[in-house]
Each structure stands twice: as C-alpha cells, then as structure tokens.
Amino acid sequence: MTLSDQRRSHAVTRQTGPLALLLTLLLTSSPATAGCPDPSSTDLAAIKGVGERTALPAGREVVVDGVVTGEFLGRERLNGFYLQQATEHGPVGLFVYMPGATPSDGALIAPGSHVQLHARTGEYRGQVQLERVEQIETCASDRLPEPIAVDWPLSEEQLSRKEGLLLRFPQTLAVTGNDELARYGSLGLTTERLFRPTNTPGEPRQRGILVLDDGSYRAYSSPIPYLDAESTRRVGSTVQGLTGILSHAFDAYRLHPTLEPRFENANPRPEPLPAPGERLRIATFNVENYFVTLGQRGAANADELERQRAKLAAAVEGLQADILALVEVENDPHALDDLVEQLSERTGIRYRAVGGEADRGSDAIKLALIYRPDRVEAVSELYADDDPAHHRPPLAAFFRSVNGGPAFGVVTAHYKSKSGCPPSGDIDRGQGCWNQRRVEQSEAMSDFLERLVAAEGHERLLLAGDLNAYGAEDPIRTLTHAGLINLIARDLPPERRYSYVFRGESGYLDHALASPELAAAVTEVRPWHINADEPPFLGYDGSDSAAPHFRPDPFRSSDHDPIAVDLEWR
C-alpha cells in the first residue's frame, strides 16, 4: 500500500474546554483519546522506554496519538515531524519519520494539531522513532503545548529526558563555533564564548555546546541559514529566547528551531587599525597557505588564488604594519616574490622582503619577514635557526626606524602543529599531540635568541609567530621561564586573548613575546579579529553555496587573526 492510497482524514473534536485538553494530552491507551477515531494502543513513554521499561522493539505496529510540535517534512529537511504527549512520566517527545508525506499530509501535520497515527516503531542511529506511517487522523487543533523553559547548560541526564521535547531557552546564548554553518547549517551555542582550557592559567572547566541546527541534516544547503546583513554570523553573536525541539544526532545535542532565532551582533566586525603614526608596528600574520603552485595546499585554481590575493591585500592594508612576520608561505622563492608584489600593487604600500641566504628548510611552507622601506630599514640579512628540532627554520632580522632610534630584532617561527598525531610517543596528553616536540623547539629557540644577542650586541628582541601552543601550555611557559615576556598575557584581559577558534573553543596560537628591554617599548598589542570569529565559508576556498557571499575584504582572509605590536622608544 502506498501513502497516497492510505486513508487520512480530519476527525471531529467532541470535547471542548480545559478538561478536554487535559484528557487529550494525558490519555495513553484505550479507550480512544477524545476526538480520535480509534483507541491508542500505547503511549510515547512506552515506545521510548521511559522510566524502568524497555523501549518497544523496532517493527511493532502501534496506534498512538500526540500533538505535533515541529514540522520538518521534505527531503531538504528532516523528512518528518515531532510528536509530543503528556504521560504519567511527564511530557515525552518522539520523531516521526515520514519521507513519503504528501501535500495533503502536510495540511494535517501542522504544529498544534493533535493527531493519531497508525505506524511502526523504528530506530535510526540509536534513536527510537516512529516510521512507516499508514494512517493519520486529526483529533483536534490548536493544542500546541507551551515550550518547557530550561537554562543551559543541562546535565546529560536532563538532556536525555528532554530529547524530543519543545523547549525554550529564555537566557542569552552566544555563538561559540561556526565552522559547520555552511556545511551543515549549524552553530555551536553556549552561555558565553568557550576558551581552550590551556589558553589562560586557571581557565574554568569547559561546559557543553548546544548545536543550533536548521531543521535539516543535508550538507551544503542553500541558502546558508542564520546570516546577518553582512553575510556572516560571527562567534560572539548572541540569541535570546531560542525555541525549538531538542534532538540527539551525530554525537551532539541539537536544537531544531520552531521559531526563527533572533540574533544580536554582540561582536561586530572591527574597523581597520588606526595608523601607527610615529610608532613602529610589527605584525605576525598566518596567511593560510599562500601557494602560487595551484592545486597544492593553497588555492585550487586561478579564481581561488585571485580571491586569496584580494583578501590578503585588504587585511594587510587594514593592518598598516611596518614589519610583517608571515607564516605559511609556499616554500618556493616565486611565492614570496609574488606575494610581496601583489601586496604592494593592491595596497599602494611598498613592501620588501629581507634578503639573505638563510636556510628555509624542506617543508612545503616557510616563514618570511617583509617590511616597508619608507618606514624602517633592515640592518641585517636573515638569520635562520638550523636546530633539528625545527622542520621550518625560524627566521630573524634586525631593523631600525628611518627616523633613527635603536635597532631591534624580529624573530618569527612556526612550530609543529597539533595535527597528525602519532599512535604512541608524543601523543595528546592535554595540550595536543607533538607537545614535547614543541617544548624542544622552545628550548632551541631560547638558544637561538642568545646567539642573536651575542651577534648583534643587544637584547631588543620580539618573537612573533604561530607557535601552535596556547598561552598556558608548556612551550610558552618554556619561553617565559627563559626570560621572554608574553605580551598578550601581560596587556590583554582573558576574554580578548584569542586569535583562533577550533571546534568551538577560542585561544591564541599566534604569539608576541618580547625581551624585557623591548617589552618596555611596547605601547599596545592587539589581535585584529578579522578571521577567527568569521565562518570559514567566507574564505577564498569557500563552497559553491558560499559564492554569493564572497567579498574582497579582510574578513576570513585566513583562519588566524593577525597580531599587531606597536613600539615607541621613550
């Protein structure tokens, strides 16, 4: 029998008033629920195994009634709807899978409709559901229950009990992750931005993330949901009064909204940095795989490379840095030459790479130091640290303002990343895998800095780069114990200490550490939050669904925020 052959009709409601509503919601089995044509054979609590009972086995024929709380029909959505019922165990909610629903079915399955189903029990990805619907009857209408008010976070037990129910979160929730917005139409929500526990000493224990989904499990839906007028949805945005149905899928608790969420741009896009004036500005910037060899780690084709160039130029123009410590440039001389040329042409600011025969290593990516010759002069060629702890040799060079003043050194490094974990040995013990390797790199860095001091005869040094370690992790402590000053920790409150967001947790992998003598000249240090808070689909390699939202602006020019340090010799 096909769904189009099955009988579905509106039944006459024979009860009115509050008593009728109570009877409608509480009845779980025969006699028939008031207004429903047949006795219900069971209730939702028995189907799900609420209490001490075991869930009914899959394939069992049931007659059950309840109120539709959320309709998500169609293959572009969840292919079903949610049913809720008051039982002796409290309210119980359940998903009804109905991929063959017709337009006439949709007229019956409206939020607030009290319906009776002839269906079978089933299971999908470990979750009990109803499926193979053979008959739908309308028992009553306008019976939508009040959403249950809850506050986040909830315990695992509370979440399990409320799965399938219509909920409302009166409190303000914040977006803490947006990496799956374009791919799955989802955002990670918490009461406030979550930070990596090892980002700041004494960082509080992390709390769970509620996934705000979009009533669909399809990939790369178009249009992308939850965007603002600037085609973004930044980490730090807030939403209040969120209302929807709680589900558990793909290893996370998700809320499918039944009312359109109303966001506030509590973390608006930042303006370009003010010009440094008489100060000198050094910035470190991970340019996220700038490759002119297409189809490698960076741009896949010429169009992507053009988008990457446009965004990087907009970012560099907004930074107004006199010296740039660049990370993740293709380890090919043509790539750095091209990047310098593109930045100079597109920004109108002339940059020059520091020269020299320093070893760039054999890794696919390298470091670079470039500068504005109208603002500073390079008073040395490149130094490189060839210690075997480094697979991307750190680089250093010394500079002086064209207006005079003392010379100072800028050192840049890109430590071993936390990815590609080995099966044993330097595994993740709370600070990501390869942590011991990064500690060894910090120890080698300390020796390198001492050699630079001996070679140049002063201790005015700034280490700026992507160290792939958060602020309270061992590699950073190794450097501060050796005498460097962590400028971000010194000058910024904990809530501003981030340059990167990974799986809904913020933190700073990009660092500015200075010798005491140079730290005394630092007037300001700041991450420029143009990238980490932005959804990844806005980058140069966004999905097809993201194409209408691309802009040649600095936002999501990389996956890391640049860090700017201003110096003023007093």
N, C-alpha and C positions, 0 to 999 in steps of 0.2 A: 504494500500500500504506500503510495506517495503522499507527501504532505498536502499536495493540492487536492487529493481525494478525501482527506480526513475532515471530519465534522468539527467546526469551531463556531460557536455562536455566543451571543450575549444572553445571559440568564437574567431574569427579573429579580431585582432585590426585594426581598419580602420583609426585611427588618429595617427599622429606622431608629435614629437617636443613639445616645451613648451606649445603651445596653446592647444594641445591635453591633456596634463597633467592637465592644468587648468580646462578645460571642464570636464575632468574625475572626478576631485575632487569636483567641485562646483555643478554639476548637482544634483538636489534633487528629481525631478519628471519628468513626461513626458515633451518633447519627450525623447526617450531612451538615456541613457548615451552612449557617443561614445564608440563603441566596445562592448556594452552589447546588448543581443538579444531582450530584451523587455523594454518598458518604466518602470521606477521605480515608484511605486505608492506613495511613501512618502520618507522622509529622516530620518536620525537618530535623528535629533533635534526634529522632531515631535513625534517620537516614545518615546523618553525620556521625552518630555515635557519641553524642554529647552526654556528659555525666559518666557513669560507670558502664554504659552499654558499648557494644562494639558496632561500628558502622555497618550498615546493610551491605551485603556483597554486591559487586557490580552485576548488572543484568537483571536485577529484581524489578518486576513490574510494580508500580505504585500509583496510587491516586493521592495527590497531595495538593494543598492549597496554600496560598500566601499572597502577600502584597508585593507587587513589582516596585522595587526601589531604584533601579537603574536599568535603562535600556541601551544596549550596545550591539544591536543587530547589524549584520552585514560582514562580509569577509574583510573589509577595510577596518573593521573594529574588532570586537571580541567574539563576534558570531553568537551572541546570546544575551542574556539578561540576568539580573539578580532578583531573587525572591526572598522575602523576609517574613518571619512568622513569630508571634508570641507563643511561648511554650511554658511548661512548668519549670523548665530550666532557665527561663529568661528568653530574650529575643535570640533567634537563630537565623542566619542568612546563608544562602546557597546559590551557586551559579548554575544556570540552566543553559546548556549548550544546545543551540538550535540553528545550525548552519543553513538549513533549507527554509528559513522563515520567509513567508510571502508578504507582500504589502498589506493584505488583509490581516495577517498575523500581527504586523506592526501596529495596526489600529487597536488591537486588543491589548498588546503588551506596552502599555503606557505607564510611566511612574504614577503610583497611586491606585492602579487597578488591582482589585482583589480577584485573583484568577485561580482556577483549579486545573491541574494538569494530569493527564494520563501519560506517564513517561516511564523510563527505566533508570535505575541507578547506574552510575558510572564513576570513573576516576581518570584524571589526567594530570600527569606529573606529580602524582602523590596526593592530589587534592580531590576530595569527593565532589561530585557534581550530578546533576540530572541531565539526561540526554535522550535521544530517540523519542521526542515528544510526538504522541499520536493524537492527542486531543487537548484543546484549550477551551475552557468555558469562563465567561466573565461572571463573577459572583456579585461584585459591587464596584463602585468607582470612588474616587476622591478619598482614598483611605491611606494616603502616604503617611507613614509614621514620622514623628519628629526625629531628626537626626540625634543620635546619642552624643552628648558633649564630652569630649575627652581632651586631656592635655598630653602633649608629647614631652618627654619620651614615655613609652609604655614598656612594661616588662614583657618578656617572651610569653609568659602565661596570659597576660592581659591581651596581647596581640592575637594569640591563638584563639581566645574566647570571642574576640570581636571580629574575627575574619568573616567576611561576607556581609557585615552589617553596614548600615548607613550611619556615618559618623560626621561629626563637626568638630573642628579644632578652633575654638574661639581665640586662642593665643596667636601672637605674631610668630610666624615661622620664616626662616631665612634660607635662601638658596646657598647650599654649601658645595654643590657639584653640578656641572652642566655638560660633562663630557659625552653623555649619551642623548643629548637633546635632539640632534639631527638624526641619529641612527635609530633610536627607539622612542623618541618623543617624550623623554623623561628627565626629571630634575631631582636632585637629592636635596632634601629639606631637613633642617634641624632648628633648634631654638636660637642658635647663633652659629656663626662660621666655626667649623671644626678645624683645629690645627693638629698637625702631626705631634704626637706626644713628646718626641725628642727635639722639637723645634726650640723650646724655651725651657730652662730649668724649672721643674715643678709644674709643668703643663698638666692641667687636670685630666683625669681619665676620660677617654672619649665616650660619647654616647651615640646610640644607633642613629641611622639615617632612614627617614621615611622617603620612599620614592614616589614622587608625584608623577603618575603615568598619564596617558592621554586617551584611555579607553580603547587602546589598540596594542597588539603585540607585533604588528608588521614593522619591517625595517624600512627606513628612509621614506617615511610618509611625507607627502607634500599636500598642503603647506606644512612647514615646521611649526609646531604649536608654541604658544607662550612667549612669543617675541614681542618686544616693545616697538615704539615708533622708529627706533634706530636699528631695527632688525637684529637685536641682541637680547640676551637675558643674562645679565652679569651675576656672578657669585656675589652675594651680599644683598641682592634684591630680596624684598620681603613680601609675604602674602598673609592675610588675616582672614579668619572666618572660613577657612577651607572646608568644603563639604563634599563628601563622596563616599565610595564604598571601598572598604579595606579588603585587599586580596593578598595572597602569597604566591608568587611565581618567580622563577628564575633566581632563586635563593635570596629573595628580598621581599619585605612587606611593601605593598604598593597601594596607593590611593587613586582610584579612578574617579575623577570629579563628576558630580551630577549637577553642579552649578559652576559656571565659568569662574576660575580663580581670578582674583583682582590683585594685581601686583603693584608694589610701590618701588620706584627706583631709588632705594635707600643707599646704593653705592653707584652714583652716576659716573660716567666716563670722565677721566681727568683732562684738564686743559694741558696744552704744551707747557713744558717747564719754562720759567722766566729766564731770560738771558743772564748768563753769569756775570756780565759786566767786567769789573776789574778782577774778579775772582778767576781761578782756573777750574775747569770742570773735567773730571775724569769719569768715564762711564764704562761699565762692563756690560756686554750685550751678547747673549747666546742667539745667533741668527738662524738657528734651527736648520742646519744642513744647507748652506748656500753652495750648490753644485752647478757648474756650467756644463758638466757632463750629464746629459739628460738621462732619466730612467735609472739613476743610481739611488742615492739616499735622499736626494732633494727633489727638485721639480721633475715630473714625469715627462713633460713636453714643453714646447716653447711658450704656450699660453700660461702654464703654471709658473714658468720662470719669469715671465713678464709681470704676473701678479705678485710674485715674491719680491721682485725688484721694486715695484711701486710701493708696496707696504713697508719694506725696509727703509726706503728713502724717506717716506713720511715719518717713520719712527726716528730716524737719525736727525731729520730736520727739527723735530719737536724736542729732541734731547739737547741740542746745541752744545755738544761735548767738544772740548778742545783735544782730548785724547780718548780714543776708543780702544778698549781691550775686547777683541772679537773672539767668539768661541763658535766652533762648528763651521768652519770654512773648509771647502774641499781641499784636500792636500795635493794641490796642483797649482803652480805659480800663476797659471792663467785665471784661476778662480779669484784669487785675491786681487790681481790686476783689474779684472772685470768689475769686481765689487767696488773698488775704490773709484774707478771711472764712472760707474753708474751712480754712486752716491754724489760725486762731485757734479755731474751733469744735472741730476734731478733736483738736488737741493740748492745748487748755486754756492755751496760751501766747498772749497777746495780741500781735499784730504790727500795725505801722502803716507805710504807705508814705510815703517822703519826698515832700513836696509841691513844687509849683513849676510853672512854665510852660515847662520845658526842652523843647527840640525832641527828639522821639522818632524822627524820620526817617520814611521812607516804606516801609521794608522790612516784610515780613509779620511779623517778630518784633522784639522790642525788649528792652532791659535794664531792670532795676528795682533799687531799693535799699529794703529794708524793715528795720524794727528793732523791738526790744522797748522800749516807753517806760518800763517799770518798771525797766529796767537802764541805758538810755542815753537821752540827749536829742539831738535833731537841732538843731544850732546854725546851720544854713544851709538854704536851699532847694537844689533840684537845680541843678547846673551841667551844661551839655552842651557837647561839642566839635563844632562845626559844620564842621570842616575837610572839604573834599570828598573826602579820602582815605577817609573813613568813610561807609559806607552805613547803618550802625547807630550813631548818635552815642553815643560813650562818655558816661557819666554820673558825677557826683561829688557828694558831700555831706560835711559836717563834723559830727562828733559829740563828745560828752563824756559820761563816766560820770556817773550821777546822784549818785554819791558824791564827785564832784569830780575833779580831775586835769586835765591839759592836753587841749585839743581836738586832734582828728586827722581827717584826711580819708581817705575810702574812695572809690576810683575803680574803676569796672567797665567792661569793654569786651568786645566780641565781634568778633574780626577776621574778615576774609574767609576762607571755608573753602577746603580743598584740592580740592573737587569742581568739576564743571562746567568742565573745562579748555578753554581756547581752542585753536584749531588752530595758532596761531602767537603770537609775542609772549611773554607771561608764562606760558610753559609749564613743565612739570616739569623741573627741572634737578638733581634730587636732594633737593629739600625740598618737593616737591609744587607743583602749579601755583598761580599767583597769589602766589608768594613775594615778588616785587618789590612788589606791592600791599601786602602785609603789612608789608614794611620801611617803605614810605611811611606806613602807619598808625602804626608805632612812632615814626617821626620826628615825625609830627603829635602823637602822644601826649606826647612829650618837651616840645613847645611848650605843650601844654595843661597839663601839670604845672607848668611855670614860671609860667603865668598864674594857676593856683590858689595857688601860693606867694605871688605878688605880691598877690592879692586877700585872702588870709587872714592873711598876715604870719608864717607859719611853714612848716617843711618836713617836718611829720609826715604822710606820705602812704603809703597802701597801695594798690597796683594789684592787683586780684583779678578774674579773669575767664577766659573761654575765648578764648585768643589764637590758636588754630588753628595753632600752631607748637610744635615740640618744643624741648626745653631747650637744645640746642646749635645751633639754627637762627638764621639772620640776624636775624629780627625780635626775638628775645630778646636776642641779642648787642647789637643796636642800643640796646635799653633799658638793659642793664647798662653799656655804654660811656658812656651818658648819666648814669650815677651810681646807678641803682637796684640793689638787692641781690636776687638770685634766692634767695629763702628756701628753696625746695625743694632747690636745689643746695647751699646752704650747710649745711642741717641734716639732710639725709637721705642715706643711702648709695645708690649707683646702683640697687640691686635694689628699693628702695622708691619710686623716682621714676616713678610711673605713675598715671594717672587714666583711661586709655582704652586699649582693645585693639582693633586694626584688623587684620584678616587675619592673626591670629596674632602680631602684634607689639605690644608694650606701650610706653607712653610717656606723657608728661604734656603735654597741650594746655591744661590748666587751671593757671593760674599764680597765685603770690603774690609780688609784687615790691615792695620797700619802700625808701623813702628811708633813708639811714644813721641818721637820728635815730629814726625809727620802728622800724627793724630792731633797734636796741639794746633796745627794749622787748618784742620777740617772745620769748616763753618756749618756745613749741612750735608747730610747723607739721606738719600731717599730712593726707594724703589718707585719707579714710574709705572703705575698699574694699568698698562695698556694691553696686556696679553693674558696673564694668568687668570683674570676674572672673566675673560671672554670665552664663549663657547668655541670649541675647536673648529667647527664647520666654517667659521669666518676666515680661516687661514687660506693660504694660497692654494692648498690642495683639497679644498672642501668638496663634498659630494655634489652630484648633479642637482639635488634638491636645494642646495645652498647657493647655486649660481645667481639667482635674482638678488641675493643679499650681499654680494661681494662689493666692497668699496676700496679704492686705492688710498686708504687711510692707515694710520699706525696701529689700529686695533686688531689684535691677533696677527701681528707681523711675525710672531714667534710664539713658542709655548712658554717662554720665560720672560719675566719683566726685566728691563734694564735697571741697573743700579747706578745712580749718579752721586758723585762725591765732589763737593766744592771746596777748594783750597783758597786760603788768603793768608799771606805771610804778614805777620804783625811785627 
